[in-house]
Amino acid sequence: QLQLVESGGGLVQAGGSLRLSCAASGRTFSPYAMGWFRQAPGKEREFVGRITWSRGSTDYADSVKGRFTISRDNAKNTMYLQMNSLKPEDTAVYYCAVLAGLSYKFWGQGTQVTVSS
């Protein structure tokens, strides 16, 4: 069974940066793509961005475009989310998942990101 583990969350002041990691383990890993999502208190989970595993192509939600960057290390089966110019509205639990077919699966447990104003 594939397992994803997010890490790197924490408390940061507005304007600061954090880098999240999503490490995959448990079986042979060769997804088409992986994605980052987030869920703020009282809100639905929203798409942040994704990366294709072989080519490294990325796309992002408009709310994070130009501030967040997704990358991956194929050898380490790890995806990253570099978050710069953080805003209080970026506060959320951040999750990673694998795009399997038409849906995202194998969700991690999430990592909390809190941005203070």
C-alpha positions in Angstrom: 0.0 0.0 0.0 1.4 3.4 -1.0 1.8 5.8 1.8 2.4 9.6 1.6 3.9 11.6 4.5 3.9 15.4 4.5 6.3 17.4 6.6 7.7 20.9 6.9 4.7 22.8 8.2 4.9 25.3 11.0 4.3 28.9 12.1 5.7 31.7 10.0 5.1 35.5 9.8 3.4 37.0 6.7 6.0 37.5 4.0 8.0 34.5 5.1 8.7 31.1 3.4 8.3 27.4 4.1 9.1 24.3 2.2 6.8 21.3 2.5 7.8 17.8 1.6 5.7 14.8 0.6 7.5 11.5 0.7 6.1 8.4 -0.9 6.8 4.8 0.3 5.4 1.4 0.4 5.5 0.2 -3.2 6.9 0.9 -6.6 6.2 4.5 -7.3 5.6 5.9 -10.8 2.5 8.1 -10.8 1.4 10.3 -13.7 1.2 13.3 -11.4 1.0 14.3 -7.7 -0.8 17.3 -6.2 -0.9 19.6 -3.3 -4.2 20.6 -1.6 -5.1 22.6 1.4 -8.0 23.0 3.8 -8.5 26.0 6.0 -10.8 25.8 9.0 -14.4 25.9 8.0 -13.6 25.7 4.3 -13.5 22.9 1.7 -10.3 21.4 0.6 -8.9 23.3 -2.4 -6.4 22.5 -5.1 -3.0 24.2 -4.7 -1.0 22.8 -7.6 0.3 19.6 -9.2 3.4 18.3 -11.0 3.7 15.5 -13.6 6.2 13.0 -12.4 8.1 12.2 -15.6 8.3 15.7 -17.2 8.0 17.9 -14.1 5.3 20.0 -15.7 3.4 22.1 -13.2 0.2 24.0 -12.8 -1.1 26.1 -9.9 -4.2 27.6 -8.5 -4.5 31.3 -9.3 -4.3 32.2 -5.6 -0.7 30.8 -5.3 0.6 31.4 -8.8 3.9 33.3 -8.7 4.4 32.6 -4.9 4.5 28.8 -4.7 6.6 26.3 -6.6 6.2 22.6 -6.8 9.2 20.3 -7.6 10.0 16.7 -7.2 13.0 14.4 -6.7 12.3 11.2 -8.6 15.1 9.3 -6.9 13.7 10.1 -3.4 10.1 9.6 -4.4 9.5 13.0 -2.9 7.5 16.1 -3.9 8.1 19.6 -2.6 6.1 22.7 -2.2 8.2 25.9 -1.8 5.9 28.6 -0.5 7.2 32.2 -0.6 5.5 35.5 0.3 3.1 33.7 2.6 -0.1 35.4 3.5 -2.4 34.8 6.5 -5.0 33.4 4.1 -2.5 30.6 3.2 -3.1 29.2 6.7 -4.4 25.7 6.3 -3.6 22.0 6.6 -1.7 21.0 3.5 -2.1 17.6 2.0 -0.5 15.7 -0.9 -2.0 13.0 -3.0 -1.3 10.9 -6.1 -3.3 11.4 -9.3 -4.6 7.8 -10.0 -6.8 7.7 -13.1 -9.2 10.6 -12.8 -9.0 11.2 -9.1 -6.5 11.9 -6.3 -5.8 9.0 -3.9 -3.5 7.9 -1.1 -3.8 11.1 0.8 -1.2 12.0 3.4 -2.1 13.0 7.0 -1.5 16.6 6.3 0.9 19.2 7.8 -0.3 22.5 9.4 0.9 25.8 8.0 0.0 28.9 10.0 0.9 32.4 8.8 0.6 35.2 11.3 -0.1 38.8 10.3 
